């Protein structure tokens, strides 16, 4: 888990996904019914994908929904921050 968090901090969620997938592929198979769901999560919603894999093994109940919500908010924040940066470039 230490490598996972280090990769997450240094290079972002997509590298964290790759490292975690290499370390624990069985957990990823248990979290997603198809490779395509994890691939789409990797491309479009990496924070939500990481949170889903962290909570899906035991079933999503109680506080797990809050953790998933944090992942969704992190993805929305990253996309809106990118849009705001592009707006600043075009305004200048």
N, C-alpha and C positions, 0 to 999 in steps of 0.2 A: 504494500500500500504506500510505502514511502516513495517509491519510484513513481507511482501514479500521481501523487500530489506534487512532486517536484516537476514532473513533465507538465502537469496542469498549470502550474505557476509560471514556468519558463516559456512554454510555447502555446499555451491555450488549450481549449477543450478538445480539439481534433487530435492533437498529439496524445493527450491523455486517453482518448478513446482507443487509439492504436496501441498504446502501451498496455492498457488494461485488457484489451482483446487478446494480445499476445500472451499475457500472463495467465488469464482465466477465460479461455474460450468456452468452457462449459457453462459459465455464468451467463455469457452472452446468448448461448443457445437456449438457456432456460428463460431468459428475459424476452426474447423475440421469437415468434413462430416462423419467421421467414428472414432470410438474409436481407431482403429488400427493405424491410422496415428499419433495420439497423443502418443500412446504407443511406436511406433517405434522412434518417436522423443525423447521421454523420455530416451530410451535405447541408441540410436546412436548419436543424435544431440541435446543435451539439450539446449544449448545456442540459436541455431536457432529456436527451438520450443518456447522458451520464447519470442524471438523477434517476431515470427510470431503471437503469441497470442496477443502481445501488439499492433500490427499494423493492424491485419486482420479485426477487428471489423468495421472499417470505409472504408475498401477496401484498397488495396495496391497501392498507387499512390505517385509520387514525391519522397520526402525525405524518405519515408518508405522503398524504395529499398536500400538506404544506411544503414538504421538500420538493415535490413535483412542481408546485406553484412557483417556488423560488427558481427552479430551472427554466420554466416558461418565461418568467419575468427577466431573467438574465439574457435569454435569447432575444426577447423584445427590446431590451435595453441596448444590446450590442447592435441590432439592426437599426434602431433609431439613432444611436450615436454615429453610425456610419452615414446615415442620411443627413444628419446635421453637419458633419464634416464636409460632405460633398456640397451642401448648400453654401457653406462658408467659402469654398473654393470658387464656386460660380459667381458669388456676389462680389468678389474682389476684382 
